[in-house]
Amino acid sequence: MKPVARCILTTAIVVGLAGPGAMAQTVTVDTLFDVSDFGGQQRVADLPGADGRVSFREAVAAANNTAGPQTIEFAIPTDEWWLVDDIALLELQWGAFVVRDDETTIDFSTQTDFTGDTNPNGTEVGIYGLEGNGWGTPAIIIDASDCVIRGLGYVWQRGHAISIWGGHRNRVVGCVTTDVEIDPYPDHSAFNVIGGTAPEDGNTLQSVSLVCGADDNLVIGNHVETVFVGASRYCDTSSRNRIGGPTPAERNIISGFGSYSGEGFPIGAGVEVSWATDTLIEGNYIGVNEAGTARVPQTGPVGVDISDSDNTTVRDNLIAGLWVRGRNHYDGRIFGEAVRVNSINRDNLGTVIERNRIGTDHTGLNRIQTRNGIVVSQFTGIYSPHGTRIGGTEPGQGNLIAFCDVVGVGIGPLIEDAEVSGNSIHSNTGLGIDLSTWSGFDGVTQNDPGDGDTQGGNLLQNFPVLTGATSNETAVRVEGSLNSRPSRAYRVEIFANAECDPTGYGEGEVYLGAVEVFTDSQGDADFTVDLAGTLPDGGWVTATATDIAQGATSEFAACLQAETGCVADFNGDGDVNTLDVLTFLNAWNAADPSADIDGDGDVNTLDVLAFLNLWNAGC
């Protein structure tokens, strides 16, 4: 049996939408027994039946058969309550309660107005399934549009608390129950909202499922253990669904998910996307508490699990606390990945992971124990994720990935095109970026001449070799070379670090900028790049190389400690004099990148002013 949470379905009541003469009406349920003894056309006007009471089944049938918007409220006397003494448990004996009339509102929260707040931990009306063999079916089915369910409580002995099978623009709000699913196959259901931005609209749920033709739906402002978005090859994909949003009010708190298999292997994810298209996961707290300060105990080893899908975006989330110990046969083994991108039954395409905080608290300054940060890998040797982008080249696209027990970013051995750009990656126990071989995430993979080795993540792209680094109050100059495949364009990204990684390679705490290089016929390219920014005293620089056409990024280069330099000593002879002015002006007239003194990416008169100010100051 799946646990059920309370939920509220609420819809706006607009007189006249159902046509001339259609009036909004309210029906009050005053018994918890599952009976139906009213006659006539079984409309609202025919209530109550012979027993003088109105059951929930009668109220739903009357709403379905009466034109116009209807509201169902609750006032069940406490002398009928049974099994538990703090809520009215509606009996369900004769199949699901099916809502087929548009603009129906079912407001379970009105029971509180009748009896008071008898259940401080939830709402006052739940449902108990007494129907034989009914455990796999829903308690409430919505097959209509513009309906609202508000304040449903716990549901026992049913497969789902609420299922939306058809229609559009329905809302489920204020419930504390087991789950909500949108499963309209073979039709499609769109623009439904689970939760809301008002404090009273968020649900507390064990799960939300958007499957098989659930399109353009929102899941916002809830406390939920797990969210599933997707389908399978046997039904229509689910498209353009959004989990969370850009504002704090739209944030879902997703935690407490997962379970153990019979052999003790931990399974489950906070958000799982499988066989879906254009899913957006944005602004959520996953694996942590509502304050974003600590891990919530859970068994599921993955924060966001993406497979067999197209164009999934994971943006602006806090994902941490993914650290689980196995049991039984897996006792002693530790599992955990904040984000996993993989393929099982088809290629996964175009995943974007940007602007997230992974392995940290909400400030980004403190550790919340996490096993691995982002892992892109394959489940079998047949299919593979392609076109995964972690961070980006535009300002603000980078992720913060820090304090992980193993790798910050891990790329599996069959992955050919995972781009890792513009991120802040630091303080991870293993490598910041680890290109796996068939031996697993095994530490630094050294460069090979001509970059011909391909038996590993991102085809084991070679990293740059840094040969010089100087810094002053405003800029950093880095020199180095790259040996890789011949006659190809690469983007070399430069990073600053307060300390060098213990391995001597990376990590990349502060992204300084990038330079594009083109290898010659031998696969060699030299570079000198001046970047705006500063380094701490004794600071270090490192770099990555990305094959631009392939979209494959290397591990971090060996870090190099920067020397304190003097920009005004432009010719590097150790003396600041007029020869430096002449050398600078020659470079400036030639639009050489070294003359970009202010590091804005453009060589112009502002650079002349910046250089002369430094020259007049003596350095």
Order of alpha helices (4+ residues) and beta strands (2+ residues): beta-beta-alpha-beta-beta-beta-beta-alpha-beta-beta-beta-beta-beta-beta-beta-beta-beta-beta-beta-beta-beta-beta-beta-beta-beta-beta-beta-beta-beta-beta-beta-beta-beta-beta-beta-beta-beta-beta-beta-beta-beta-beta-beta-beta-beta-beta-beta-beta-beta-beta-beta-beta-beta-beta-beta-alpha-alpha
